[in-house]
Amino acid sequence: MEKASKVTVKGQVLIPGDIRKRHHIEPGSEVRFVEYGNVVCIVPIVADPVAAAWGMLPAEPSLADELLEERKRDKARE
């Protein structure tokens, strides 16, 4: 999704309403500005980043299962 907004004389930018709702950005919320080369990202600061990240990785394939299998193969080679 791509949205555009103009920067005011004071350097302020309006975050579109649908993006604020989707990311729970409310008045008083803090955001972080992260630079990746020529790209500037606005990232909401969450109180519990671990809880916010929960479920971001897909359940399948299980990376833990793959790691256990790799360890078993390593042990069998010893």
PESULSUL-V828374 format. One record per residue. PHI is phi in degrees with one decimal (none if undefined). OMEGA is omega in degrees with one decimal (999 if undefined). BURIAL is I if it has 16 or more other ideal C-beta (glycine too) atoms within 10 Angstrom, else O. Layout:
BEGIN
phi = {PHI & PHI}
omega = {OMEGA & OMEGA}
burial = {BURIAL & BURIAL}
END
This chain:
BEGIN
phi = {none & -129.8 & -129.4 & -127.9 & -151.9 & -93.4 & -88.8 & -79.0 & -58.2 & -85.1 & 83.6 & -88.1 & -131.5 & -87.2 & -87.1 & -54.2 & -56.3 & -65.7 & -71.4 & -59.3 & -65.1 & -62.4 & -107.3 & 54.0 & -94.3 & -116.9 & -53.4 & 93.4 & -65.2 & -101.2 & -128.9 & -115.3 & -102.8 & -118.7 & -102.6 & -126.0 & 64.6 & -90.0 & -103.5 & -114.4 & -108.8 & -103.1 & -119.1 & -64.1 & -90.3 & -106.5 & -66.1 & -126.2 & -63.8 & -66.5 & -63.5 & -68.0 & -85.1 & -57.5 & 87.2 & -72.7 & -86.5 & -67.6 & -70.5 & -122.5 & -75.4 & -75.5 & -66.7 & -66.2 & -63.1 & -61.7 & -64.1 & -62.5 & -63.1 & -63.1 & -63.1 & -62.9 & -64.9 & -60.7 & -66.4 & -66.6 & -76.1 & -71.3}
omega = {-180.0 & 177.5 & 178.8 & 177.6 & 179.5 & 176.4 & 179.4 & 178.0 & 179.9 & 179.4 & 179.9 & 179.4 & 176.8 & 175.0 & -178.4 & -174.7 & -178.9 & 177.2 & 177.3 & -179.3 & -176.6 & -176.8 & 176.3 & 176.1 & -177.3 & 176.7 & -178.3 & 177.2 & 176.5 & 176.1 & 178.7 & 176.2 & -177.5 & 179.9 & 172.8 & -176.3 & -179.9 & -176.9 & 176.2 & -179.9 & 173.5 & -175.5 & 177.3 & 176.0 & -178.9 & -178.2 & -178.8 & -175.9 & 178.7 & 178.5 & -179.5 & -179.1 & -177.6 & 178.0 & -179.1 & 179.1 & 179.3 & 179.2 & -179.8 & -4.0 & 179.9 & 179.4 & 178.1 & 178.7 & 178.3 & 179.4 & 178.2 & 177.6 & 178.5 & 178.6 & 178.2 & 178.9 & 177.7 & -178.2 & 179.6 & 179.5 & -176.5 & 999}
burial = {O & O & O & O & O & O & O & O & O & O & O & O & O & O & O & O & O & O & O & O & O & O & O & O & I & O & O & O & O & O & O & O & O & O & O & O & O & O & O & O & O & O & O & I & O & O & O & O & O & O & O & O & O & O & O & O & O & O & O & O & O & O & O & O & O & O & O & O & O & O & O & O & O & O & O & O & O & O}
END
